[in-house]
Amino acid sequence: MQPDLVYIDTSAFYALIDRADPYHKQAKALWPSLLDARVNRITSSYEVVETMELVQKRLGCEAAVVWQRAVLAVVDVKWVDQSLHDLGYELWLSLGRLGFSFTDCVGQILMSRYQISTAFCFKPKFADRGIAVVPSCSHRQGSARR
């Protein structure tokens, strides 16, 4: 059973839109279960910016528009305020050297703030921080490229 709250990371957003992404099939297979009315899909405004830029750069503006209209439209975007930004920066100071991006750190603070313990992403390092990752990526080696 899926949790009530799921945080969505750029790695999952990108995998949904790019058929050439190594995780596309997994993301596409899981997405319908996340559309269940009992699941609240949440992301940060920083994930939105990161995803829009990545999709535009790799797939073009039209793909970014499709992503925004088809995927982001069913996600609750939590806008990053100064407090969240500052807390994310403080976490990044300790985790940045471990490969966590500033956006990852802001996301982790947001997850803590909203008591979200599950993330839809393809980053094993999230699981290393005690976050339940769907789909499970404990069997993968390395980390996703986003």
mmCIF file of the C-alpha atoms, coordinates in Angstrom:
data_MODEL
# 
_entry.id   MODEL 
# 
loop_
_atom_site.group_PDB 
_atom_site.id 
_atom_site.type_symbol 
_atom_site.label_atom_id 
_atom_site.label_alt_id 
_atom_site.label_comp_id 
_atom_site.label_asym_id 
_atom_site.label_entity_id 
_atom_site.label_seq_id 
_atom_site.pdbx_PDB_ins_code 
_atom_site.Cartn_x 
_atom_site.Cartn_y 
_atom_site.Cartn_z 
_atom_site.occupancy 
_atom_site.B_iso_or_equiv 
_atom_site.pdbx_formal_charge 
_atom_site.auth_seq_id 
_atom_site.auth_comp_id 
_atom_site.auth_asym_id 
_atom_site.auth_atom_id 
_atom_site.pdbx_PDB_model_num 
ATOM 1   C CA . MET A 1 1   ? 0.000  0.000  0.000   1.00 0.00 ? 1   MET A CA 1 
ATOM 2   C CA . GLN A 1 2   ? 1.287  3.436  -0.909  1.00 0.00 ? 2   GLN A CA 1 
ATOM 3   C CA . PRO A 1 3   ? 1.768  6.043  1.804   1.00 0.00 ? 3   PRO A CA 1 
ATOM 4   C CA . ASP A 1 4   ? -0.507 9.061  1.984   1.00 0.00 ? 4   ASP A CA 1 
ATOM 5   C CA . LEU A 1 5   ? 2.297  11.509 1.182   1.00 0.00 ? 5   LEU A CA 1 
ATOM 6   C CA . VAL A 1 6   ? 4.938  10.988 -1.492  1.00 0.00 ? 6   VAL A CA 1 
ATOM 7   C CA . TYR A 1 7   ? 7.647  13.485 -2.347  1.00 0.00 ? 7   TYR A CA 1 
ATOM 8   C CA . ILE A 1 8   ? 8.608  13.499 -6.031  1.00 0.00 ? 8   ILE A CA 1 
ATOM 9   C CA . ASP A 1 9   ? 12.218 14.153 -6.987  1.00 0.00 ? 9   ASP A CA 1 
ATOM 10  C CA . THR A 1 10  ? 13.587 15.399 -10.314 1.00 0.00 ? 10  THR A CA 1 
ATOM 11  C CA . SER A 1 11  ? 14.997 11.936 -11.076 1.00 0.00 ? 11  SER A CA 1 
ATOM 12  C CA . ALA A 1 12  ? 11.455 10.505 -11.127 1.00 0.00 ? 12  ALA A CA 1 
ATOM 13  C CA . PHE A 1 13  ? 9.944  13.436 -12.997 1.00 0.00 ? 13  PHE A CA 1 
ATOM 14  C CA . TYR A 1 14  ? 12.616 13.133 -15.666 1.00 0.00 ? 14  TYR A CA 1 
ATOM 15  C CA . ALA A 1 15  ? 12.283 9.364  -15.925 1.00 0.00 ? 15  ALA A CA 1 
ATOM 16  C CA . LEU A 1 16  ? 8.556  9.790  -16.567 1.00 0.00 ? 16  LEU A CA 1 
ATOM 17  C CA . ILE A 1 17  ? 9.069  12.114 -19.544 1.00 0.00 ? 17  ILE A CA 1 
ATOM 18  C CA . ASP A 1 18  ? 12.177 10.693 -21.248 1.00 0.00 ? 18  ASP A CA 1 
ATOM 19  C CA . ARG A 1 19  ? 11.605 7.312  -22.894 1.00 0.00 ? 19  ARG A CA 1 
ATOM 20  C CA . ALA A 1 20  ? 15.392 6.907  -23.231 1.00 0.00 ? 20  ALA A CA 1 
ATOM 21  C CA . ASP A 1 21  ? 15.960 7.280  -19.475 1.00 0.00 ? 21  ASP A CA 1 
ATOM 22  C CA . PRO A 1 22  ? 17.136 3.999  -17.909 1.00 0.00 ? 22  PRO A CA 1 
ATOM 23  C CA . TYR A 1 23  ? 14.361 4.260  -15.298 1.00 0.00 ? 23  TYR A CA 1 
ATOM 24  C CA . HIS A 1 24  ? 11.540 5.233  -17.670 1.00 0.00 ? 24  HIS A CA 1 
ATOM 25  C CA . LYS A 1 25  ? 9.815  1.839  -17.635 1.00 0.00 ? 25  LYS A CA 1 
ATOM 26  C CA . GLN A 1 26  ? 9.884  1.660  -13.829 1.00 0.00 ? 26  GLN A CA 1 
ATOM 27  C CA . ALA A 1 27  ? 8.630  5.223  -13.460 1.00 0.00 ? 27  ALA A CA 1 
ATOM 28  C CA . LYS A 1 28  ? 5.863  4.698  -16.004 1.00 0.00 ? 28  LYS A CA 1 
ATOM 29  C CA . ALA A 1 29  ? 4.781  1.457  -14.312 1.00 0.00 ? 29  ALA A CA 1 
ATOM 30  C CA . LEU A 1 30  ? 4.615  3.067  -10.861 1.00 0.00 ? 30  LEU A CA 1 
ATOM 31  C CA . TRP A 1 31  ? 2.980  6.352  -11.877 1.00 0.00 ? 31  TRP A CA 1 
ATOM 32  C CA . PRO A 1 32  ? -0.634 5.048  -12.098 1.00 0.00 ? 32  PRO A CA 1 
ATOM 33  C CA . SER A 1 33  ? -0.499 3.832  -8.493  1.00 0.00 ? 33  SER A CA 1 
ATOM 34  C CA . LEU A 1 34  ? 0.679  7.282  -7.411  1.00 0.00 ? 34  LEU A CA 1 
ATOM 35  C CA . LEU A 1 35  ? -2.347 8.821  -9.112  1.00 0.00 ? 35  LEU A CA 1 
ATOM 36  C CA . ASP A 1 36  ? -4.597 7.050  -6.596  1.00 0.00 ? 36  ASP A CA 1 
ATOM 37  C CA . ALA A 1 37  ? -6.829 9.569  -4.821  1.00 0.00 ? 37  ALA A CA 1 
ATOM 38  C CA . ARG A 1 38  ? -5.406 8.485  -1.441  1.00 0.00 ? 38  ARG A CA 1 
ATOM 39  C CA . VAL A 1 39  ? -1.885 9.521  -2.427  1.00 0.00 ? 39  VAL A CA 1 
ATOM 40  C CA . ASN A 1 40  ? -0.818 13.132 -2.060  1.00 0.00 ? 40  ASN A CA 1 
ATOM 41  C CA . ARG A 1 41  ? 1.975  13.872 -4.516  1.00 0.00 ? 41  ARG A CA 1 
ATOM 42  C CA . ILE A 1 42  ? 4.208  16.686 -3.292  1.00 0.00 ? 42  ILE A CA 1 
ATOM 43  C CA . THR A 1 43  ? 7.299  18.396 -4.635  1.00 0.00 ? 43  THR A CA 1 
ATOM 44  C CA . SER A 1 44  ? 9.185  21.637 -4.067  1.00 0.00 ? 44  SER A CA 1 
ATOM 45  C CA . SER A 1 45  ? 9.328  24.623 -6.376  1.00 0.00 ? 45  SER A CA 1 
ATOM 46  C CA . TYR A 1 46  ? 13.071 23.943 -6.641  1.00 0.00 ? 46  TYR A CA 1 
ATOM 47  C CA . GLU A 1 47  ? 12.368 20.477 -8.081  1.00 0.00 ? 47  GLU A CA 1 
ATOM 48  C CA . VAL A 1 48  ? 10.073 22.149 -10.613 1.00 0.00 ? 48  VAL A CA 1 
ATOM 49  C CA . VAL A 1 49  ? 12.789 24.556 -11.717 1.00 0.00 ? 49  VAL A CA 1 
ATOM 50  C CA . GLU A 1 50  ? 15.419 21.800 -11.823 1.00 0.00 ? 50  GLU A CA 1 
ATOM 51  C CA . THR A 1 51  ? 13.146 19.505 -13.855 1.00 0.00 ? 51  THR A CA 1 
ATOM 52  C CA . MET A 1 52  ? 12.020 22.220 -16.275 1.00 0.00 ? 52  MET A CA 1 
ATOM 53  C CA . GLU A 1 53  ? 15.626 23.169 -16.994 1.00 0.00 ? 53  GLU A CA 1 
ATOM 54  C CA . LEU A 1 54  ? 16.720 19.542 -17.407 1.00 0.00 ? 54  LEU A CA 1 
ATOM 55  C CA . VAL A 1 55  ? 13.820 18.641 -19.710 1.00 0.00 ? 55  VAL A CA 1 
ATOM 56  C CA . GLN A 1 56  ? 14.260 21.810 -21.772 1.00 0.00 ? 56  GLN A CA 1 
ATOM 57  C CA . LYS A 1 57  ? 18.011 21.252 -22.135 1.00 0.00 ? 57  LYS A CA 1 
ATOM 58  C CA . ARG A 1 58  ? 17.791 17.566 -23.051 1.00 0.00 ? 58  ARG A CA 1 
ATOM 59  C CA . LEU A 1 59  ? 14.413 17.245 -24.785 1.00 0.00 ? 59  LEU A CA 1 
ATOM 60  C CA . GLY A 1 60  ? 13.372 20.775 -25.765 1.00 0.00 ? 60  GLY A CA 1 
ATOM 61  C CA . CYS A 1 61  ? 10.785 23.342 -24.726 1.00 0.00 ? 61  CYS A CA 1 
ATOM 62  C CA . GLU A 1 62  ? 7.855  21.368 -26.092 1.00 0.00 ? 62  GLU A CA 1 
ATOM 63  C CA . ALA A 1 63  ? 8.697  18.401 -23.862 1.00 0.00 ? 63  ALA A CA 1 
ATOM 64  C CA . ALA A 1 64  ? 8.938  20.735 -20.849 1.00 0.00 ? 64  ALA A CA 1 
ATOM 65  C CA . VAL A 1 65  ? 5.458  22.069 -21.633 1.00 0.00 ? 65  VAL A CA 1 
ATOM 66  C CA . VAL A 1 66  ? 4.091  18.519 -21.935 1.00 0.00 ? 66  VAL A CA 1 
ATOM 67  C CA . TRP A 1 67  ? 5.695  17.589 -18.600 1.00 0.00 ? 67  TRP A CA 1 
ATOM 68  C CA . GLN A 1 68  ? 4.226  20.642 -16.888 1.00 0.00 ? 68  GLN A CA 1 
ATOM 69  C CA . ARG A 1 69  ? 0.728  20.039 -18.252 1.00 0.00 ? 69  ARG A CA 1 
ATOM 70  C CA . ALA A 1 70  ? 0.585  16.258 -17.938 1.00 0.00 ? 70  ALA A CA 1 
ATOM 71  C CA . VAL A 1 71  ? 2.657  15.462 -14.860 1.00 0.00 ? 71  VAL A CA 1 
ATOM 72  C CA . LEU A 1 72  ? 3.134  18.553 -12.740 1.00 0.00 ? 72  LEU A CA 1 
ATOM 73  C CA . ALA A 1 73  ? -0.571 19.384 -13.021 1.00 0.00 ? 73  ALA A CA 1 
ATOM 74  C CA . VAL A 1 74  ? -1.384 16.547 -10.575 1.00 0.00 ? 74  VAL A CA 1 
ATOM 75  C CA . VAL A 1 75  ? 1.332  17.406 -8.035  1.00 0.00 ? 75  VAL A CA 1 
ATOM 76  C CA . ASP A 1 76  ? 1.079  19.782 -5.085  1.00 0.00 ? 76  ASP A CA 1 
ATOM 77  C CA . VAL A 1 77  ? 4.010  22.189 -5.391  1.00 0.00 ? 77  VAL A CA 1 
ATOM 78  C CA . LYS A 1 78  ? 5.258  23.551 -2.081  1.00 0.00 ? 78  LYS A CA 1 
ATOM 79  C CA . TRP A 1 79  ? 6.896  26.899 -2.719  1.00 0.00 ? 79  TRP A CA 1 
ATOM 80  C CA . VAL A 1 80  ? 10.267 27.410 -1.082  1.00 0.00 ? 80  VAL A CA 1 
ATOM 81  C CA . ASP A 1 81  ? 10.307 30.371 1.268   1.00 0.00 ? 81  ASP A CA 1 
ATOM 82  C CA . GLN A 1 82  ? 13.341 32.019 2.854   1.00 0.00 ? 82  GLN A CA 1 
ATOM 83  C CA . SER A 1 83  ? 13.235 29.783 5.919   1.00 0.00 ? 83  SER A CA 1 
ATOM 84  C CA . LEU A 1 84  ? 13.142 26.575 3.883   1.00 0.00 ? 84  LEU A CA 1 
ATOM 85  C CA . HIS A 1 85  ? 15.875 27.885 1.592   1.00 0.00 ? 85  HIS A CA 1 
ATOM 86  C CA . ASP A 1 86  ? 18.117 28.738 4.568   1.00 0.00 ? 86  ASP A CA 1 
ATOM 87  C CA . LEU A 1 87  ? 17.543 25.366 6.268   1.00 0.00 ? 87  LEU A CA 1 
ATOM 88  C CA . GLY A 1 88  ? 18.258 23.601 2.963   1.00 0.00 ? 88  GLY A CA 1 
ATOM 89  C CA . TYR A 1 89  ? 21.494 25.538 2.648   1.00 0.00 ? 89  TYR A CA 1 
ATOM 90  C CA . GLU A 1 90  ? 22.555 24.538 6.165   1.00 0.00 ? 90  GLU A CA 1 
ATOM 91  C CA . LEU A 1 91  ? 21.887 20.872 5.361   1.00 0.00 ? 91  LEU A CA 1 
ATOM 92  C CA . TRP A 1 92  ? 23.711 21.227 2.030   1.00 0.00 ? 92  TRP A CA 1 
ATOM 93  C CA . LEU A 1 93  ? 26.800 22.474 3.881   1.00 0.00 ? 93  LEU A CA 1 
ATOM 94  C CA . SER A 1 94  ? 27.093 19.044 5.489   1.00 0.00 ? 94  SER A CA 1 
ATOM 95  C CA . LEU A 1 95  ? 25.745 16.854 2.671   1.00 0.00 ? 95  LEU A CA 1 
ATOM 96  C CA . GLY A 1 96  ? 26.959 18.624 -0.467  1.00 0.00 ? 96  GLY A CA 1 
ATOM 97  C CA . ARG A 1 97  ? 30.312 16.841 -0.354  1.00 0.00 ? 97  ARG A CA 1 
ATOM 98  C CA . LEU A 1 98  ? 28.434 13.527 -0.245  1.00 0.00 ? 98  LEU A CA 1 
ATOM 99  C CA . GLY A 1 99  ? 26.791 14.235 -3.591  1.00 0.00 ? 99  GLY A CA 1 
ATOM 100 C CA . PHE A 1 100 ? 23.533 15.771 -2.426  1.00 0.00 ? 100 PHE A CA 1 
ATOM 101 C CA . SER A 1 101 ? 22.477 18.769 -4.478  1.00 0.00 ? 101 SER A CA 1 
ATOM 102 C CA . PHE A 1 102 ? 21.081 21.901 -2.902  1.00 0.00 ? 102 PHE A CA 1 
ATOM 103 C CA . THR A 1 103 ? 17.677 20.930 -4.338  1.00 0.00 ? 103 THR A CA 1 
ATOM 104 C CA . ASP A 1 104 ? 17.986 17.487 -2.685  1.00 0.00 ? 104 ASP A CA 1 
ATOM 105 C CA . CYS A 1 105 ? 18.672 19.153 0.665   1.00 0.00 ? 105 CYS A CA 1 
ATOM 106 C CA . VAL A 1 106 ? 15.751 21.551 0.366   1.00 0.00 ? 106 VAL A CA 1 
ATOM 107 C CA . GLY A 1 107 ? 13.584 18.555 -0.508  1.00 0.00 ? 107 GLY A CA 1 
ATOM 108 C CA . GLN A 1 108 ? 14.706 16.700 2.587   1.00 0.00 ? 108 GLN A CA 1 
ATOM 109 C CA . ILE A 1 109 ? 13.884 19.683 4.806   1.00 0.00 ? 109 ILE A CA 1 
ATOM 110 C CA . LEU A 1 110 ? 10.484 19.960 3.124   1.00 0.00 ? 110 LEU A CA 1 
ATOM 111 C CA . MET A 1 111 ? 9.861  16.233 3.674   1.00 0.00 ? 111 MET A CA 1 
ATOM 112 C CA . SER A 1 112 ? 10.698 16.672 7.336   1.00 0.00 ? 112 SER A CA 1 
ATOM 113 C CA . ARG A 1 113 ? 8.439  19.720 7.628   1.00 0.00 ? 113 ARG A CA 1 
ATOM 114 C CA . TYR A 1 114 ? 5.461  17.857 6.151   1.00 0.00 ? 114 TYR A CA 1 
ATOM 115 C CA . GLN A 1 115 ? 6.332  14.505 7.764   1.00 0.00 ? 115 GLN A CA 1 
ATOM 116 C CA . ILE A 1 116 ? 6.842  12.805 4.405   1.00 0.00 ? 116 ILE A CA 1 
ATOM 117 C CA . SER A 1 117 ? 8.828  9.601  4.733   1.00 0.00 ? 117 SER A CA 1 
ATOM 118 C CA . THR A 1 118 ? 8.570  8.321  1.155   1.00 0.00 ? 118 THR A CA 1 
ATOM 119 C CA . ALA A 1 119 ? 10.099 9.695  -2.030  1.00 0.00 ? 119 ALA A CA 1 
ATOM 120 C CA . PHE A 1 120 ? 9.478  8.701  -5.639  1.00 0.00 ? 120 PHE A CA 1 
ATOM 121 C CA . CYS A 1 121 ? 13.001 8.918  -6.958  1.00 0.00 ? 121 CYS A CA 1 
ATOM 122 C CA . PHE A 1 122 ? 15.896 6.994  -8.403  1.00 0.00 ? 122 PHE A CA 1 
ATOM 123 C CA . LYS A 1 123 ? 18.586 8.060  -5.946  1.00 0.00 ? 123 LYS A CA 1 
ATOM 124 C CA . PRO A 1 124 ? 19.856 5.356  -3.600  1.00 0.00 ? 124 PRO A CA 1 
ATOM 125 C CA . LYS A 1 125 ? 21.442 8.034  -1.424  1.00 0.00 ? 125 LYS A CA 1 
ATOM 126 C CA . PHE A 1 126 ? 17.963 9.089  -0.299  1.00 0.00 ? 126 PHE A CA 1 
ATOM 127 C CA . ALA A 1 127 ? 17.451 5.610  1.147   1.00 0.00 ? 127 ALA A CA 1 
ATOM 128 C CA . ASP A 1 128 ? 20.808 5.998  2.904   1.00 0.00 ? 128 ASP A CA 1 
ATOM 129 C CA . ARG A 1 129 ? 19.281 9.003  4.725   1.00 0.00 ? 129 ARG A CA 1 
ATOM 130 C CA . GLY A 1 130 ? 16.364 6.894  6.025   1.00 0.00 ? 130 GLY A CA 1 
ATOM 131 C CA . ILE A 1 131 ? 13.854 7.902  3.378   1.00 0.00 ? 131 ILE A CA 1 
ATOM 132 C CA . ALA A 1 132 ? 11.703 5.114  1.946   1.00 0.00 ? 132 ALA A CA 1 
ATOM 133 C CA . VAL A 1 133 ? 12.309 5.233  -1.790  1.00 0.00 ? 133 VAL A CA 1 
ATOM 134 C CA . VAL A 1 134 ? 9.823  3.978  -4.373  1.00 0.00 ? 134 VAL A CA 1 
ATOM 135 C CA . PRO A 1 135 ? 10.521 2.090  -6.406  1.00 0.00 ? 135 PRO A CA 1 
ATOM 136 C CA . SER A 1 136 ? 13.067 0.485  -4.125  1.00 0.00 ? 136 SER A CA 1 
ATOM 137 C CA . CYS A 1 137 ? 16.548 1.207  -5.405  1.00 0.00 ? 137 CYS A CA 1 
ATOM 138 C CA . SER A 1 138 ? 18.507 -0.768 -2.844  1.00 0.00 ? 138 SER A CA 1 
ATOM 139 C CA . HIS A 1 139 ? 19.549 -3.234 -5.551  1.00 0.00 ? 139 HIS A CA 1 
ATOM 140 C CA . ARG A 1 140 ? 20.999 -0.584 -7.866  1.00 0.00 ? 140 ARG A CA 1 
ATOM 141 C CA . GLN A 1 141 ? 24.635 0.339  -7.933  1.00 0.00 ? 141 GLN A CA 1 
ATOM 142 C CA . GLY A 1 142 ? 25.683 3.949  -7.925  1.00 0.00 ? 142 GLY A CA 1 
ATOM 143 C CA . SER A 1 143 ? 23.291 6.824  -8.096  1.00 0.00 ? 143 SER A CA 1 
ATOM 144 C CA . ALA A 1 144 ? 21.111 8.371  -10.712 1.00 0.00 ? 144 ALA A CA 1 
ATOM 145 C CA . ARG A 1 145 ? 22.708 11.055 -12.852 1.00 0.00 ? 145 ARG A CA 1 
ATOM 146 C CA . ARG A 1 146 ? 20.371 13.838 -11.705 1.00 0.00 ? 146 ARG A CA 1 
# 
